């Protein structure tokens, strides 16, 4: 598991939207299982509804849904392929992210976003 910082240079906030290109390159999921306890987004009620349902969300739908997210305070994003977990990204208290995936994916995240 890798722990990366929530904020970059000039206090730029890293959120799930920032990680999507990395996810697509290293571990493209078919579906996402999302649990968001708190976030800031125009579609927060829809996100909360999907979270409560506990139903996997197709990748294209997830990327559209989260395209405008401003910040995940607490949440877990699990990428699934063939019904199995291929990675997990967890936002913790708007302070840092935990990432679990292949060494190549984690190394890329570390280089791109830095350790916490």
Secondary structure, DSSP 4 states (H G I P E B T S, - for coil): -EEEESB-GGGPBP-HHHHHHHHHHH---SEEEEEEEEEE-TTHHHHHHHHHHT--EEHHHHHHHGGG--EEEEEEEEEEETTEEEEEEEEETTTEEEEES-HHHHHHHHHHH-B-
